[in-house]
Amino acid sequence: MTISPSGNSRVILHVLDDSAGWEQRLAIGQLLDRLPCGIAQHVAALTGFQRDALPRQIPNLNWLSFPPSLPIAAAPTLSKLFDRHNVDIVHAWGTSAAIAACAASSPPVILQLFDPVAAVRDARKLRTLARREKFAISCGSAIVRRRLAESGVPIDRTVVIRPGIDFAALSRSRRGDLRTRLGIAVDDFVVLVPEPVMRDDGAFDVFWATALLNDLHGKFKIIVPGASNEQRRIAEFAATVPSIPCLIRPGADVRFEELVGIADVLGVAPRGDISTTSISFAMAAGVPVIGSATYSVAELIANKVNGLLFKRPSGKGVSAAIARLLSDRESQKRCKGAAHGQAFQVFGLRRYIDQTMRLYENASNGVAPGEDITDSAMAG
C-alpha cells in the first residue's frame, strides 16, 4: 500500500452488517492484525450486527442505528465518519453495508462476498451498486464470481481473492485439549459439518449418515457447530430417535476454525451453492473432505485426488452414499496429503494480505479490481 500524496497513510473503514459470520470475523481480524502499521483502520457496524462476530474487542467501534430494511438510512452517519477519519477506502462486509456506504457518497467501496447464494439473491442491488465509478467486489471463490457474472454484474468489477489461513493456529488446535473438553474419546471418529448450518447445506443428511454408522459400528461422532435454526432442528430430531447418541453441539463460543482442527472428516452435502471457506480450512488442517459434487465443492475438491465426491441422489439415498464414503478410511488417507499440500499454495495468509492491499491500491487508482491479482487456485 502506498502513502497518499499528503504524506498521511491510507485510512480503511470496515463496515459490517447483520450478514457477518465466522468468515468475516476471521478475515477482518487478519487485516486488523497484519496490515502494515502505516495503514489506519476503523470499524463501523450497522444495526443487527452481532458483537460476537467481531474478531476481538475494538475500542473505537462505531455503531450505526437505522431501520434494518433500509440500510440507506445509515448514510448520513457514515458520511460523518468518512469526514472525521479522512477515510480513503471503505471495505464493506455485506450487501447492506455496501449500500449504506455507496449512498453516503463515500470513497471507493469494496464489497466482500463469500456466499454464492447471496450473490444471486442480491443480484439486482449489486448491479445497481456496480454502476458506481469506484466500486469492486472481492469474491472468496470462483463460484461467487461466476454467479455474479450470470446475474449481470460486470465481470470487470469483480476479483477472486481466496481466504487466508493461519496454518500455525490450526496446528495448535490439533495439539490442544478441545476433543477432551467436548467429551470425544481418543478412538472416536469425528465428522464436522460446515458453518453456518443451513437447511439446504445437507447437514441433516451428514448427521443421519453418521448416526447410522454409529449405531452399526459405534465410535462415530458428529459436530454441528454454531447456533442456527437448522442446528436446533437436527438436535430436536436426534433427541427423538432411539439410537446411540452421537451429536455434539459445542455452541457459538467454540469457533469453527478450532473445531476443524480436531475433526477427522468434513462432511459437505449441499443441494446447490455454498461458501467454500470451510472446505479451504479443512484442506489446510489435513482433514479429508467428503462432499456432493456441486459446482461449489468441485471447485476445490477432485474425486479421489484431494477428497471424495458423490453424485447427490434424490430422496433418502444421499445418507447411504455419505455413509459409504465415511467408511472408506483408506481413500480418505490417500487424499489427505494432497489436499494439505494444495492448501499451502492456495490459502496462504501472506498472499491474502498482499492481494487485499493490491485491491485497495487498485480501487484508489481507479483501475480494474483484478489488476495484478491472480486467483491462487488457478495459478501455476
N, C-alpha and C positions, 0 to 999 in steps of 0.2 A: 504494500500500500504506500503510495507516495504522500508527500506532505503538500498541503494546499499552498497556493502562492503567497498567502498572507503569513505563512510561517507556522500557522496553527495546524495541529494534527486533525485527521478526519474524525468526525463525530458520527457514531452509529446509534440510531434509536431502534431498539427491538420493540415491536408492538405485537402483543398476543391477544387472542380471543378465546372463546369457550371451546374451540376445537383442539386446543393444545393438549397433548398427552405425553407419553414417555419418550416418543421420538423427538418431539420438540424440546422437551426438557433436557435431554442429553445433548442435542445439537447446540442449543443456545448456551448451555453450560460450558461446552467445549470452546465456543467463541469467546465467552466472557473470560475464561481462564487462559486462553492460549493466543489470542490475537496480540500483536506487539503492543507494548505498554504505551506507545505513542498514539494509539487509537483509543479515543474516549468512547465508552459505551453506556447507554442508558436504557432502561426498560420501562415500558408502559403496558398496562393490562386493561382490557375492556371489560365491561360488566359481564358476569357469567364465568369469567376465568377462575379456575380453581387454584388456590395458592399452593396446594401440594404438588402442582405441576412445575413449580419453579425448581431450578437446579440447586438452589441454596438460598439463604436469606440475603435479600438485596436491600440495602438500607435506603436507597433512593427510588424505590419502586413507585411509579405514578399510577394511581387508579383512576380510570375514566368512566364515569357513570353515564349511561344512555339507555333508551329503550332497546332491549335485545333484538327486536325485529327491525330496528332502524339504526344500523351502525354509523350511517352518515351523520347522525346527530352528535357523534363524538368529535367531529371535525373541528369545531371552534376551539375546544380544549387542546386538541393535538396541535393545532396551528400555534397556539401559545407556547407549547413545549418546543416546537421547532425553533421559534424565535429565542426562547430562553437559553437553549443549549447550542444554538447555531448548528443545527443538525445538517449533515451532508448527505446521509443515506438513511432511508427507512427500510428495515428488514421486517416485513410483515409475516407473522407465523399463523396464517389463516386467512380465508377469503374476506371475512368481516373486517379483520384488521386492515387488510389491503384497501377495502372500500373506504373505510374511515380515513386512512392516510391519503389516498388519492383525492378525496373530497376536500381535504384541508389545503389544497394547492401546495403540496409538500415537495421536498427534494425528490430525487429518483427513488422509486419504490421497487423493492424486490419481494416477491411473494414466494414463500417456501411451501411446497406441496409434496407430501409423502404418499397420499392416498389417491389411487386412480379413480375410486368411486367419487370422491369429492371433485375431481377434475371434470367428470361428466355431469354430476349433479349441479355444479356451479358454472357450467359452461357459458350460459348467457351472460352472467355477471363478469366472467373472465374475459369474454370477447369485448365487452364494453370497456373494461379496465385496460385492455391491450391497445386501445386507440390512443391512450395517453402516450406522450412522446417518450418519457423516460420511465418505462415500466418493464420488468422482466419477471419470469417465473423460473425458480430453481427447482428442478424436478429430482426427487430422490431415487427415481428409477426410470428406465426407458419406457415402461408401460404407462407411466404418468404422462410423459411427453407424447406418446402415441395417442392416448385418449384425448389429450388437449388438441392435437392436430386434427383428429377425427371430428372433434366438436367445433372446429372452425377457428380455433385460436392460432394466430400466425406462428409458424414454427420458428421464425427468426426472433421471436420474443422469449423463447424457452431454451434451457440448457440443462443437461443432466450432470448433477454433482452427487456422487454416491456418498452415503453416510460414512463418517469417520468412526473408527472403533479403537478403544484403548485396550490393546491386547494384554498389557500388564495387569490391568484391573480385572480382566476376565480370568487371568491365571490365578490371581489372588482369590477370586470367588471359588475356584475349583479346590483350592487348598484350605478354604475356611471350614467352619463347622455348621453351615446352613442346613445341610442334609440332616444332621443330628437334631438341630433345633426344630425341624419340620417333622421329626419322627420317622425319618426314612432309614431303613436298615441298610447295612453295607451291601448286601446282596440283592436289594430291591432294584428293579429295572424301572427307571423314571422317564415318563413321557411328558413332554411340555407342549402346550398349545400357545399360539401367538397371542399377544396383547395388542389392541383391545379385543376382548372376546365378544364377537357379534353373531347374530343369528345365521347369516349366510356364509360364515367363515369355516363351517364344518367342525367346530369344536365339539359339538354334541356327538358327531359320528366318531371322532377320535376317542372321546370318552367311552362310548359304547364298545368300541373295539378293545380298548384297554381293559374294561370291566369283564368282557368275555374271556380274554386271556388270563386275567387274574383269577376268575372262577375255575378255569381249566387247569392252570399251572401254578397259581399263586405268585407272589413276589413281583407283581406289576403295580405301579402307582402312576397316577396322572395328576399333574399340577395344572389347575385352571387359574391363571393369575388375575390381578387387578380386581375391580369391582364394577360389575355391569349387570343389566337385566338378564342377559343370556347366561352369565355365570351363575346367577341365582336360580335360573330355570334348571340348569344342569344339576345344581345342588339339591333342589327340591325333588327332581326326578330320582336322583341317586338315593335319597332318603326313603323312597317308597319301594325300591327294588330289593327283593330278598337275595342279595348277593354279598360276597365278601367285600368290605369297604376298600376302596382304592383311591378315592378322590381326596386331593389335598387342596385346600383354599388358603393360600398364605396371606391374603388380604392386600390392600393397597400399599401397606408400609414396606412390603418386600418387593423390590423393583425387578423388572423383567431381566435387566442385564445381570442381576445377581442369580436369578433362577436359571438362566440359560447355562451358567457355569456349573450347575450341579445336575443337569439333565443328561440322559443317555440318548434321547431321540427328540427331535422337534416334529410333531405331527401337524401337517398343514393340509387341510382337505376342503378348500373353498369351492363353491359352485362357480365363482367368477373371479373378478379382480380383487386383489388385496394389496396392501402395502408390503414391500419385500424387506423392510428393515429387520424384522425378526429373523428372516432367513439369513440375512447378512451376519447377524450376531451368532446364529447357530454355527455357520461355517467357520467363523473366527474362533469360536470356542471348541472346535473339533467335535461338534455334536451332529450326527447324521440327520439329514432332513428326509422325511417321508411325506410326499405330497401328491395331490391330484395334479395332473398335467395341464393346468390352465396356463394362459399366457404369462401371468404374473410369476408363478412358481417356476415355469420352464425358462424364464429369462435368466435365472441364476443356476438352476439345477438341471443336469442332464442325467437321464436314467442310467443307473449302474456305472456312472462315471464319478460324480461327486454327490450322489444322493439316489433315492429310489422314488420313482414316479409310478402312478397308476392312472388308467383312464377311468374317470369317475362314472360308475354305472348309475342308472336311475333306480330309485327305490331303496330297499334295505340292503342291497348287495355291497354298498360302499363300506360298511363296517367290516364285512368279511375280507374285502380287499386290503383294508388297512391292517387288519389282524395278521394276514399272511406276511405282509412286509415287516410288521413289528417283530415277527418271529424269526425273520431272516437275519440272524446276527452276523453271519459271515459276509454277506453283501454290505451290511452296514459298516463293518470294519474296513472293507476294501475302499469304500467311498470316503471314509472319514479323513484320511490323509490328504487326498486330492482336494477336498473342499477347504481344509485348513490352509494348504499352500496357496490356493487361489485367493483366499481372503486376505492374505498378506499383501498381495499385489493390487487388489481392488479397493480395499476398505481402510487403507492406512490413514491414521489421524492427521499426520503431517500433510498428506495430499489434500485432505478435506479442508484444512485451514488455508493452504496455499490457493486452492481453487476458489474458495469463498472470497479471499482477498482480491483475487483477479476479477471475480464477478463484480465486487464493489467498484473496482477501478474501471471496468467496462461501463458500468452504469453511470459513473461520474463523468466519463468522457463521451457518453452518448453513442458508443459503438455497440455492435451486436453482443448480447449476453455471452454467447459461446465463443467469442474471440479468444484464441489461445487456451481454450479449455477442452480437453478430450475426455470422453467418458472412459473411466478407468477399466470398466468391464469389457470395453471393446478395443482397448489399446493393445498393441503388440500382436 
